[in-house]
């Protein structure tokens, strides 16, 4: 399993942008496609909202990748 910590700049980050910023998706649009396929979970629940607002303390999972969101 690959674990990533991501420090949020500001109040939140949108899910599709997070996937781009950590290098899972090449663009925000590619991130939206990954979410639309139902491949992403937030805090253990499948997340279908492409621009879901994520905040520090949440965990995003995609396959064997876990992204923990922290404050900057």
KATA-V890177 format. One record per backbone hydrogen bond with DSSP energy under -1.0 kcal/mol. NH is the residue of the N-H (numbers start at 1). CO is the residue of the C=O. E is the energy in kcal/mol with one decimal. If there is no record, write none. Layout:
NH CO E
NH CO E
This chain:
2 64 -2.6
4 66 -3.0
6 68 -2.7
8 70 -3.1
13 54 -1.8
15 52 -1.8
16 50 -1.9
18 14 -2.4
19 15 -2.0
20 16 -1.2
21 17 -3.0
22 18 -2.2
23 20 -1.2
24 19 -1.7
25 19 -2.1
31 27 -2.0
32 28 -2.1
33 29 -1.8
34 30 -1.9
35 31 -2.1
36 32 -2.7
37 33 -1.4
38 35 -2.0
39 34 -1.5
41 61 -2.7
42 45 -2.9
43 59 -3.3
45 42 -1.6
47 40 -2.8
52 49 -1.5
54 13 -2.8
57 69 -3.0
58 55 -1.7
60 67 -2.8
61 41 -2.8
62 65 -2.3
65 62 -2.1
66 2 -2.8
67 60 -3.3
68 4 -3.0
69 58 -2.6
70 6 -2.9
72 8 -1.1
